[in-house]
Amino acid sequence: MTSLQQVTANDVLETAKALRWEVGGNFHEQLVETIYTEAANIADRATTRPDQKPRFDFDRTLDRLVTSRLWGFPLMIALFTVVFWITISGANVPSAWLATLLLDIIHPMLKQGSAIIGLPWWLDGLLIDGVYLATAWVVSVMLPPMAIFFPLFTLLEDFGYLPRVAFNLDNIFKKSGTHGKQSLSMMMGFGCNAAGVIATRVIDSPRERLIAILTNNFALCNGRWPTQILIASLFIGALVPAQLAGLISALAVVGIALLGVLLTFAVSWQLSRTWLKGEVSTFSLELPPYRPPRVWQTIYTSIIDRTIFVLWRAIIFAAPAGAAIWLVANITIGGASLAEYLIGFLNPVGLLVGLNGVILLAYVIAIPANEIVIPAILMLTVLTIPHFANLGAGAGVMFEAGQVETRAVFTAGGWTLLTAVNLMLFSLIHNPCSTTIYTIFKETGSRKWTVVSALLPLAMGFVVTFVVAQVWRLVAG
Amino acid sequence: MTTNNPSSPSMAACETCPVHSAANLLKLGVNMENWDYVVALAGNPNTGKSTVFNALTGLRQHTGNWPGKTVTRAEGGFVFAEHRYKLVDLPGTYSLLATSLDEEIARDFILFGQPDVTVVVVDATRLERNLNLVLQVLEITDRVVVCLNLMDEAKRHKLQIDDRRLARDLGVPVVPTAARYNEGLPELLNTIDEVASGKTICRPHRFQSQSPVLKQTVAQLTSQIEAAFPGLPNARWVALRLLDGDERIIEAIQAGELGKLSREEDETIEQRLNHINLEMAA
């Protein structure tokens, strides 16, 4: 300080370099140790611990149970089955109410209203039979299960169970050659794949992060839960006596979700051995303490933040899709509608993979949002079967959504158990929605990986459904 | 101003009571233009930083009971005691020494962003581990408020924490809170305001090395750094980092970034931080 010359930045660096030799190689350890010792001393002075013998520790006992090798996975499956069972059996009744209100009461009123004003038939059809019905359908199908599922899921998260799930899965991820934190982004993916893709930021290694992004699609997102739940209750639940139907449907949905987890492992494993070879990084995962969830606040925020948010997104996409469906069904070229041409074109491929042209067309229409797949399928099915079209609904009108009627539409559309199973499989595996694809592009900044992330699952979806269809037909004769 | 009004003697007490001012908390959400003070929110993962952040800004950043869910720097604003605050939620870290991306984001913000106040959210039930971070933050900046959070958990585990003792040992204000239940937040706001406006002066604890050789070496380098960068608030910390061979800090000295800190705040600092910060997806 007293030196006459100005001390420069370079002098500082030179001195530091020289002094570094003096302090020796264990400087870092010494520093860390000093900090730790001081922290321990200060903490000790400030804390008075309960003067007790090691008492029954609820947290530790619970942790031993939920992360045990033997009980960890069965408990996890049981817990999620219960959540889905509550969702499925609890959503039926309000779904039916909403369907009655929106489709049986409000829709005819709107039709009457437009007749009184004298709207031209095409505007009346486009707005009321297209846009209104599509959104009403989405609300009545999606709102009740989401209003039940999201709060339950958030309560589990708030309580601290999800990190335990991640802990259980960590070892398998490591064996798949990927980062254990992928279990966290996968759990987020069960809510929304776009959110799951963003959540992969917790993974530092670019290689492992890319794997996590590419496989996030196999975490069944909430846009696909309603499809799974509906098809499972209509076709799988119907195979067993009524009192078991709810449980069996729930198990079928859990089975699909688990299959998604297995696919995540399999694809991660494959990727880490081919395109994305590399070392597995280690990390420490802290199991946070269990905390009593704030029930009302959780229910409030999960309904506002997740349910309404997802529903709103679905409605935004459903409205134009409803208009598109109505137009496709009502623009005719040479006596047949555009939709009939498209369905006829896609039908051979559809049947080959155990689906049909209607389902494939519905998936094309529903690329912006998986939520509207079922409404689109229903409407297109109704359209291609004259028997239903004559019911007075007219071309391009989404059909009423009661469970019995829905099943009747599907059966009339030539659906079998195979169609239902393959639809569930295809819904699980096929390409992510356009929002997720866009998010992947933003996160990776790479066209190549964005294309891979869209085409890889799509190809896998076709392969899996194709194989299932062939085996099924062989076995069933 | 109401102290000389004889008709309402109780008013004076009301005005100084933190609860009174807390009623005047104006949550601004993402609107944080023309702020007077910047407050950084640091802490270990899963100590309730995001809960504190949400409670103060009125934003609803997703909170969940697991570590590492805040992967980016989130920002929000609020008005308290007629000051406009910008609150920055940093990613949760256990230390500021190692070089993972989140630790770098947190450290760079505290170092180069020069927040007016750094609030370290601390898990009262895991005090020892959490204090490691506090001690490291105290090396970089002295305007620190310790938010002793999860006091509800501590009670559940029958732990008693002497927050006054802690405040004395650390040399900075310590505010016990249970952010999930909004307990202690008015007091926290008040303390932040006092530190930001300079009403409370912190005399932070600086850890002392046991080895005399080390002590002397650090002192020697520190005085040289002080000479090279007059006014630098954390010369000793820079010395420690240099002796540890921290590439990032060496780089900062070469690039002249550290020099800027000793003068006045520069706009490029904010710009540079925006580069570090991964952009929040819409």
Interface residues (C-beta under 8 A of the other chain):
Chain A: M1 S3 V7 T8 A9 D11 V12 L13 T15 A16 L19 R20 E22 V23 F27 H28 Q30 L31 V32 T34 I35 Y36 E38 A39 A40 I42 A43 D44 R45 A46 T47 T48 R49 P50 Q52 T154 E157 D158 F159 G160 L162 P163 A166 K181 L184 A194 I198 A199 R201 V202 D204 L285 E286 P288 P289 R291 R294 T301 I304 D305 T439 K442 E443
Chain B: P45 N46 R60 H62 G64 N65 W66 P67 G68 K69 V71 T72 L97 S100 L101 T125 L127 E128 R129 L131 N132 V134 L135 Q136 E153 H157 K158 L159 Q160 I161 D162 D163 R165 L166 D169 L170 R180 H205 F207 Q208 S209 Q210 S211 V213 L214 T217 Q220 L221 S223 Q224 I225 E226 A227 A228 F229 A239 L240 L242 L243 D244 G245 I250 I253 Q254 G256 L258 G259 L278 A281
